[in-house]
Each structure stands twice: as C-alpha cells, then as structure tokens.
Amino acid sequence: MIQPIIIDIWTDGACKGNPGNGGSAYVILIGDTIYKYAKGEFDTTNNRMELDAVLNAFNVIKSIEIDSKL
C-alpha cells in the first residue's frame, strides 16, 4: 500500500500601502525537511503578494522529488 505523504505549507503576503512596498514568504515542511523563501517587491498590492506566496510554494512542491520512504 502507498503511504500518504503529508506536506505542510504556510504562506503570507503583505503590503504597506496599497499599492506600495510588499513582500511574500512561504515555509514548506515535508518529513524532516524545511523549505523556506521570502522576497520583497516595490509598488505591488497585498492581494498580489498573498497569491505570489501560494503560487511560489506550489511551484517548489512540483519541482521536489519526494522520497516515497518518508
């Protein structure tokens, strides 16, 4: 039987002013491995940063070769 792999994802995005300076970040936990990333942008919106964090996290998960022995 195939064991399910649990992937925990935390994301956030924010902006000071709307539009204004903003940032997005994610933390991904797969087994004992943590992937994290944060970035900032000028002249952006809060909604864009929130979506950017989620999309970047999903793209990272797609690119990871997940070991079936987790």
C-alpha positions in Angstrom: 0.0 0.0 0.0 1.2 3.5 -0.8 1.8 5.7 2.3 0.4 9.2 2.1 2.9 12.0 2.2 2.0 14.9 4.4 3.1 18.3 3.2 2.5 21.3 5.5 2.6 24.8 3.8 2.4 28.2 5.5 2.3 31.3 3.3 1.8 35.0 3.8 1.9 38.2 1.8 1.6 41.8 2.9 1.9 45.3 1.6 2.5 48.7 3.2 0.1 50.9 1.4 -2.0 49.5 -1.5 -0.2 49.8 -3.8 3.1 50.1 -2.0 6.1 48.1 -0.9 5.3 44.5 -0.1 6.6 41.0 0.4 5.7 37.4 0.4 7.0 34.3 2.0 6.4 30.5 2.4 7.6 27.7 4.6 7.1 24.1 3.5 7.6 21.1 5.7 7.9 17.7 4.1 9.0 15.0 6.5 12.0 16.4 8.3 12.9 18.8 5.5 12.1 22.5 5.6 12.0 24.8 2.5 11.6 28.5 3.1 11.7 31.6 1.0 10.9 35.3 1.3 11.1 38.2 -1.2 10.1 41.8 -1.4 8.8 44.0 -4.2 8.2 47.7 -4.9 4.9 49.1 -6.0 2.7 46.0 -5.5 -0.6 45.1 -3.8 -1.5 43.0 -0.8 -3.5 40.6 -3.0 -0.7 40.1 -5.4 1.7 39.2 -2.6 -0.7 36.8 -1.0 -1.1 34.9 -4.3 2.6 35.1 -5.1 3.4 33.3 -1.8 1.0 30.4 -2.6 2.0 30.1 -6.2 5.7 30.0 -5.4 5.1 27.4 -2.8 3.2 25.2 -5.2 5.9 25.6 -7.8 8.5 24.4 -5.3 6.5 21.4 -4.4 6.1 20.5 -8.1 9.9 20.6 -8.5 10.8 18.5 -5.5 11.4 14.7 -5.9 9.6 13.4 -2.9 11.1 10.2 -1.5 8.5 7.6 -1.1 10.2 6.4 2.1 9.1 9.4 4.2 
